[in-house]
Amino acid sequence: MTRIRRGYIARRRRTKTRLFVSNFRGAHSKLTRTITQQKTRALVSADRDRGRQKRDFRRLWITRINAVIRENTVSYSYSRLIHDLHKGQLLLNRKILAQIAISNRSCLYMISNEIIK
């Protein structure tokens, strides 16, 4: 039987996956089967951690706002601040409030005092 020369499609596909995992260590960037397993694992982790990152940042912002608010007055808390913000129809998200809390605390105190009144 004569030898059939295969095309370049499979090699091109493997080269593409090799480029994706080129910075992995050891067999994870050398062996084709291991490369495909690591690529799928990396993509799954990236997809999962995008949602986790949003959660983590929201927790961080809430913690920062709460810490700054409690410094000023003992009886005032984060949950009451957010409630009063919604009641007063001030549309500031937690990211912006956290940036204000870090950079300009007096401005956040001013906002909270206006809302309390």
Buried (B, 14 or more C-beta within 10 A) or exposed (E): EEEEEEEEEEEEEEEEBBEBBEEBEEEBBEEEEBBBEBBEEBEEEEEEEEEEEEEEEBEEBBEBBBEBBEEEEEEBBBEBBBEBBEEEEEEEEBEEBBEBBEEEBEEBBEBBEEBEE
